[in-house]
Amino acid sequence: MIDIIKQVNATHREIGNQAVATGEGRSLLLRRSYDAPIEEVWSACTDPERISRWLAPVEGDLRLGGKYQLKGNAGGEILRCEEPRLIKVTWMLGEGMSTEVEVRLAPDADGGTVLELEHASPAQIVDEMVATYGAGGTIGIGGGWDIALLGLDLFLGGTEFDPATWEDTPEVQEFARQSCHAWGPAVQAAWGTSAEDLAAAIAFAVQHFAPDTSGDDNG
């Protein structure tokens, strides 16, 4: 059983500014702690066999400057690799815009690890999308990363699951719905979104994760 509220509250979420290769960028930042030493978390985030057990199968030339491809997900180039503290990659889905993901690790005072994940996209594109379609897409991306970091926590704790199918389970769908709501304060802080528009954005994101039940979602 997943303690959904505890897991949702374990992550700090914010939207800020982070430069990308093409210039100014907007970023989603997630931060949470893991009850595992930094070397263990680094291995889980960089070893292909272990990545496949909580995120997705990955193939490619997994070294600095090499290319990678996650099955059914993004691919890109490995831009930085500083064991055991930092890895940065380009992140592209199909022929869409190229974005960047950076994972930073640091030991905490209790022998565990603090992980920060920052996903940055070109600022102009993000701002235009939000102005046109609202913040629902941003919340959906954040919710997707929430699920990934939940999977990493379960994997580090010894739970076995199939990352290709587990997002369809009722527990993970409920976690995703709650995490979409948890992005609300970050969206309001970033764009001053009205309560009405924020509710619509959250509903839009929830629809992606649990379309059969989103009509009953009351927060």
Secondary structure as the mmCIF struct_conf table of DSSP 4:
data_model
#
loop_
_struct_conf.conf_type_id
_struct_conf.id
_struct_conf.beg_label_comp_id
_struct_conf.beg_label_asym_id
_struct_conf.beg_label_seq_id
_struct_conf.end_label_comp_id
_struct_conf.end_label_asym_id
_struct_conf.end_label_seq_id
HELX_RH_AL_P HELX_RH_AL_P1 ILE A 4 ASN A 9
TURN_TY1_P TURN_TY1_P1 ALA A 10 ALA A 10
STRN STRN1 HIS A 12 ASN A 17
STRN STRN2 VAL A 20 VAL A 20
TURN_TY1_P TURN_TY1_P2 ALA A 21 THR A 22
STRN STRN3 GLY A 23 GLY A 23
STRN STRN4 GLY A 25 TYR A 34
BEND BEND1 ASP A 35 ALA A 36
HELX_RH_AL_P HELX_RH_AL_P2 ILE A 38 THR A 46
HELX_RH_AL_P HELX_RH_AL_P3 PRO A 48 ILE A 51
TURN_TY1_P TURN_TY1_P3 SER A 52 LEU A 55
STRN STRN5 VAL A 58 GLY A 60
BEND BEND2 ARG A 63 ARG A 63
TURN_TY1_P TURN_TY1_P4 LEU A 64 GLY A 65
STRN STRN6 LYS A 67 LEU A 70
TURN_TY1_P TURN_TY1_P5 LYS A 71 GLY A 72
BEND BEND3 ASN A 73 ASN A 73
STRN STRN7 GLY A 75 GLU A 82
TURN_TY1_P TURN_TY1_P6 GLU A 83 ARG A 85
STRN STRN8 LEU A 86 TRP A 91
STRN STRN9 MET A 92 MET A 92
TURN_TY1_P TURN_TY1_P7 GLY A 94 GLU A 95
BEND BEND4 GLY A 96 GLY A 96
STRN STRN10 THR A 99 PRO A 107
TURN_TY1_P TURN_TY1_P8 ALA A 109 ASP A 110
BEND BEND5 GLY A 111 GLY A 111
STRN STRN11 THR A 113 PRO A 122
HELX_RH_AL_P HELX_RH_AL_P4 ALA A 123 TYR A 133
BEND BEND6 ALA A 135 ALA A 135
HELX_RH_AL_P HELX_RH_AL_P5 GLY A 136 LEU A 156
TURN_TY1_P TURN_TY1_P9 GLY A 157 GLY A 158
TURN_TY1_P TURN_TY1_P10 PRO A 163 THR A 165
HELX_RH_3T_P HELX_RH_3T_P1 TRP A 166 ASP A 168
BEND BEND7 THR A 169 THR A 169
HELX_RH_AL_P HELX_RH_AL_P6 PRO A 170 ALA A 182
TURN_TY1_P TURN_TY1_P11 TRP A 183 TRP A 183
HELX_RH_AL_P HELX_RH_AL_P7 GLY A 184 TRP A 191
HELX_RH_AL_P HELX_RH_AL_P8 ALA A 195 PHE A 209
TURN_TY1_P TURN_TY1_P12 PRO A 211 THR A 213
HELX_RH_3T_P HELX_RH_3T_P2 SER A 214 ASP A 216
#
